[in-house]
Amino acid sequence: MNKLYLCLLIGSLSFAKSVDFQEVLDLTLTNNKDLQNSKLDIELSKLDSQRIDAINLGKLSLKNETSRTNHSGYVFNSKLSSREASFNDFGADDFINNNMDSSIEPNNLNYPKARTNITNKLTYDLPLFAGFKLQNQKEILKLQQKANEVKYNLDKKELAFEVLKAYNNAVVAKEFIQAAKKAKEAISYVVKSANAFHEEGLVTKIDVKQAKVYELNTNSKLIDAKNNFDLSLAYLRFLTSNDSISDVKDLKHIYCDISTMNELYKKALLNRDELKMQNIQKQAMKKNINIAKSSYYPTIYSHLEYGFNDNKLTLDEDKDYYTAMVGLNYDLFDGTRSIEKQKSKIAYQKAALNYEKLKDAVKLQLEKALLDLSSKEKILKEKQEAKKLAQEVFDQSALMYKNQLIAMTNLLEQEANLRKNEADLIVAKYKRSLALAKVATVLGIDFSNTKYNKGK
């Protein structure tokens, strides 16, 4: 049984994997289902654009129509179409037999025998001119394709930011475990010291109990830290679709050149995918105005047809026919045209306003992101200094307790203060990493570009 457990343990360890941020990001971008759907949207928009080309090529059809009826009009028309109509089909016999009485209702014409009619034809329909509507629709569909490509990039960047938060959260959870272990080692030493002092009669039993209670609480914090780390890893495994991830490496920061506000704003306007998409929307609305104008032009179309008509399948030249037609349709008056045109112009104006509004929003986002980063960097420096001082105070307190200059409660208070400052420092590092990433996100930077992906 022990050998079985050992084999299972070795097997699980062989599949365990410690990953850094770039590995997590690459796996997520490769396996994410939403990104895969975005790629499919791009392919669909390409097909929509190709559909306009297909419409411009026209439609060629091969048709077969087989019918059987005793309807007098259809029977006579089918005989006429197959060039089989005779004077008798008009009722010539009845006319002659009734002394050429023009009021006679011919029996052959009104009550014909049922007839089978088979028509085989090849047709070709081609739009010749649609008031530039098809051309403008194709340009709009190309813009839609471009918009889907930009949206894919936007989705990728947003996902990368989510991966960074999740990865750094896992690193922070791991650091909390390490901090909790350090706290456990420190408090274990305090417990041992309290026991030793108590055996020598230097402290009371209450000191030992206080230290033991604090040790138990420290153990609880370690259990909680391990649980948070496991939850963080579970989320990483979900993002990457990789169940072998068992550990993470160092905290990651996304660095970018931070210059003047004006320079950064220009960079954001150039890189932000939301602005690109809104600009594409504005261009599409402008094309819609042209589509609305197309209703003022005539529509020209053509129809070609060649086929055979008989009461049986045939390719006999005596039974063939052709039709060639060119049509023109022009609306002399349509009160809705000007309304649609005005609506298109208003839609374009709204898209232009939304574009300018989004530019203002990007500027505000950038200002907030830079202010937040500045604040988080200052806080990080304060927390680093505070943790350093808290360590010195605790070390001095431990020495003073050893020399019986302070009570156990004072020592435990300083230990708790040290751990709080350690936790604050860990959180400050994490928040600074998110603040850096937020600046990069506002600037439209792609995290998958390794030049922005550096270490501590």
N, C-alpha and C positions, 0 to 999 in steps of 0.2 A: 504493500500500500504506500509506504514512504517513497519507494522508487517511482510509483505512478505520480504522486504529487510533485516529485522532483522533475519528472519529464514534462508535466504540465506547466510548471513554473518556468523551466528553460524555454519551452515553446512560446509562452506568452511574452517572455523577455525578448526573444528573437524577433517578434513582430512589433515590439514597442519602438517608438520613434520620438526623438527630441528634435524639434523644428525651430527655425528662426522665422522672422517676419516674412522674408522674401519667399521662403518655401510655402508658408501658409497662404500668402497672396497668390502665388502661381497656381497652387492647387485650387483655390477658390475661384479664380478667374476661369480656370479650365473646366471645372465641374459645375459651376452655378447654372441652375436651370433657367433662371430669369434672363441671364445673359444669352443663353442658347436660344431662348424665345425671341430676344431682340435681334439676333442674327437672322432668324427665320423671317422676322418682319422686314428686314432689309431685302431678303430674297423675294418676298411677296411684292414689295414695292417695285423691284426690278421687273417682275412679270407684268405688273400693271402698266408700266411704261412700254413694254414690248407689245402689250395688247393694242395700244394705239397704232403702232406700226402695222400690226396685223389687220386692223380695220382699214387702214389706208391701202392695203393690198387687195381689199375686196374679199368677197366670199364666193367660192366655186362650189356648186352643189349638183349632185346626181340624184334625180328623183324618179321613183316608179310609183304610178298610181293605177290601181286595178279596181274597177267597179263593175257592177251588174245592176241594171235597173230597167223598168218599163215606163219610166217617166218620159212622156212624149218629147219634151224639150231636150232632155239629156240624150235620148236615143237618136233624135234627128241631128243634134249637134255632134255626136260622136261619129255618125256616118259621114257628115259633112267634113269633120276634121280628118277622117281617114280617106277622104275623097271617094266615097262609095254612094253618095246620095244620088237618087234617080228621080225622074218626074213622078214615078209611082209613089215615092215616099211623100210627095206633095199631095197625093190623092188623084193622080191623073186618070186611073181606071174609073174611079167613082164619078169623076167629072164627065168622062165620055159616056159612061153607061147611063147617066142621068141627063142626057141631051145637053151637056155643057151648061148645066145649071150652076151658076156661080154661088148660089146659096147652099149648095151641098156641103155637109161636114165630112171631109175625107176620113175614112176609117183607118187607113194605113198611117196617116199622120197623127190622128188623135189617140188611137189605140194600138200602138206598135207592139211587136213582140219584144220580150226582154232581150237586152243586148249586153254583152261583155265589152268593156272598153279598157284598153291598156295604153297608158301614156308613159313613155320613157323620155326624160329630158335632162339636158345639162344646162344649168343656169349660172350666170356670173353677174353679181351685183357689186357695183363699184361707186363709192361716193367721190364725186369729182371736185366739189367745192362746198364747204360747210361754214363759210364766213369766218375762216381761220379758227374755228372752235376746236378742231382736233389738234392743231398745232399748239394752241394755248393749253389745252388739257394735258398734252404730253409734257410740256414744260412744267406744269404744276406737279405732275406725277414724278418728274425728275427731282423737283424740289422736295417732294415727299420722301423720295429715296434718300436724298441728302439729309433730311431731317431725321430719318430713322438711323442713319449712320451716326449723326451727332448724338442722338438719344442713346445709342449703344455706348458711345464714349462717356456720356454723362452717367449712365447706369454703372459703367465700369469704375469710374472715379468715386461715385457714392459708395459702391460696394467695397472699394479699397479703403475708404475712410472707416467703414464699419469693421473691416478686418483689422485695421490698425487699433481701433478701440478694443476689440475683442482680444487681440493678441497681447496688447499692453496690459489689459485687465488681468489676463492669465499670468503675466510676468509679475504684476503687483501682488496677485494672490499668492504666488510662489514666494515673493519677498516677505509677505506677512507670515508664511509658514516658518521661514528662516528666522524672522524676528521673534516669533513665538517660541521657537526652539532655544534661541539665545536667552529669552526670558526664563524659560524653564531651567536652563543650566544655572542661570544666576540665582534664581529662587531656591534651587536645590542646594546650592552652596550656603544660602542664608539659613535654610532649614537645618543643614548639618551643623552650622555654627551655633544655632539656637539650642540644638540638642546637646552639643558639647558643653556650652556654657551652663545649661541646666544641670547636667551631670556634675559639674563642678560647683553648682550652687550659686552661680554668678547672676543668673536670670531666673524669673519665675516660669511656671508651667504655661502661663498665658502667652508668653513670647513664642513658645513652641507651637501652641495652637494657632496663634495668629499667622505664623509663617506657613503652617500646614494648610490653613484655609486659603491663603494666597496662592500656594502651590496648586491646589485643586482648581482654583479659578483660572490659573495660567494653563493648566491642562485642558480646560474647557475651551479656552481661546485657541489653543493649538488644534483641537478637533474641529472647531468652527472654521479656522483658516484652511485646513485640509479639505473640508467640504466645499468651501468657496473655490478652491483651486480645481477640484474635480468638476464642479459646475462650469467653470471657465473653459476647461479642456473639452467638456461635452459640447459646448457651443462652438468651439473651434473645429471639432470633428464634424459637427453639423454643417458649418460653413464650407469646409473643404471636401465633404463627402469622403473622408479618410478616417477610418476607425483605429488606425495604428498610432495616432498621436497620443503620446503619454507625458510629454514634457516640453517646455519652452526654454528659449535661451535668453538673451539680453533684451532689455527695454529698447525700443526703437523710436527715433525721432526723424521727422521729415523736415530736413533743413532746406531753406530757400533764401536767396539773396534778398535782404530787406533794405531797400534804399528809401528815397523820399516817397511821400504819399502820392504825389503826382505820377511818379514813375510806376509805382505799384498799381495805381488805378488804371493807367494805360495798359499795363500787362494784363490786368484782370479783364478789361474790355476786349482785349485781343483773344484771350484764352477761354473765357467762360462759355461753356456749352449752352447754358440757358439763353445767353444773348444771341448765340448763333442760331438757336432754334427759333427765337422770336423774330430775328431778322429774316429767316426763311419764311416764317409765317407772313411777314409783311410783304415779301416778294410774291408769295402765292396770292395774297389778297389783291395785289396789283394786277396779276394775270387774270383774276376773276373779273376785273373791270373789262378787260379785253374780251372775255367770254360773253359778258353781258352785251357788249357792242356787236358781237357776231350775229345777233338776232336782227340787226338792221340790214344785213346782207342777204342776198338770195341763196337758196340751197340748190345745188345742181347735182344730179345723180344719174346713173345709167343702169340699164338692165339688158342683158344679152341672154338669149335662150335658143337652144337647138334641141329638137326631139323628134320622136316618132309616135304616131297615134294609129291604133288599129284594134281589132277585137282579139288579137293574139300578139305574142311577142314577135317583133320583126325589126329588121334593119333595112327594109325595102325603101329605096330612094323615093318611090312613089308615095310613101306614107310619111315622109319627113316634112319638117317645117322649121322656120326660124323666126325669131323676133328680136329686133334691135330697137332700143328705146333710150332716149335721153330726156330727162325731166328737169323742170325748173320750178321751184316753189319760192314765191316772194310774198311776204306778208305786207300788204299795203297799209294796214292799220292794226296796231296791237298796243293797247293802252298800258299793258303791263311791262313793256320793254323799258321805258324810261324809269319806271319804279325799280326794276331789278338793277338797272345801271346805277341809280342813286344809292341803293342799298349796298352795292359792291364798293362804291366810293366811300361810304361811311365805314364799312368793315375795314377798308384799307387805312382810313384815318385812325380807327381804334387800334389797329395793329401797330401803327407808328407811335401812338401815344403809349401803348403798353411797352414798346421797346425803350422809349425814353424813361418811363417809370422804372423799368427793370435796371437801367443804367444807374439811376439814383439809388435804387435798393442795393446794388452791388457796392457802390461807394460807401453806404452806411454799414454794410456787412464788413467791409474791409476796415473801416475805422474801429468798429467794435472788436473785430478779431485782433487788431494791433494793440488796442488798449488792454484787452484781456491777456494777451501774451506778455505785455509789459508788466501787468499786475502779477501774473503767475511766476515770472522770473524773479521779481522782487520778493514774493512770498517764499519761493524756493530758497533764496539766499538766507532769508530770516530763519526758515526751518532748519537749514543746515547748521547755522550758528546756534540755534536753540538746542538742537540735538547734541551738539558738541558740549555745550555748557551743562546740559542735563546729565550727560555721561560723567563729567567731572564732579558734579554735585553728588551723584550716586556713589562714585568711587570714594569720595571724601566721607560720605555718610556711612558707607560700609566700614571704613577705617574707624570712624568715630564710634560706631556700634560695637566694633571689636574691642575698643578701649572703654566701653560702657559709658560713653559720653552722651548718647542719645538713646531713646527707647525704640523698641521694635516697630511701633507704629510710624515713627518718623522715617525709619529706614525703608519701610514698605511704601510710604507715601512718595519717597524719592525714586524708588524703583518703578512705581506706577507712572510717575511723571516722566521718567526716562522712556518707558515703553510708549507712552502717549506721544512724545516728541518723535520717536522712531516711526510710529504710524503716520504722524502728520507729515514727516519728511517723505515717506513712501508715496503718500497721496499727492503731495506737492510735485514730486517728480512725474507722477502719472498725469496730473492736470496740466503741467507744463508741456508734456508730450502731445496732449490733445490740443492745447492752444497753438502749438507750432503747426500741427496738422490742419487745424482750422484755418490758419492764415494761408497755408498752401492750397487748401480747398477753395477758399475765396478767390485765390489767384488763378484757379483753374488748372492746377498742376496735377499731372498724372502720377500717382504713387508708384505705378509699375515701372516707371523710369528709374533705373537703379542709381542715377546720379543724385537723386534726391533722397535715396534710401541709405542713410549712414548709421553708424553706431551711436554710442553714447556721446 
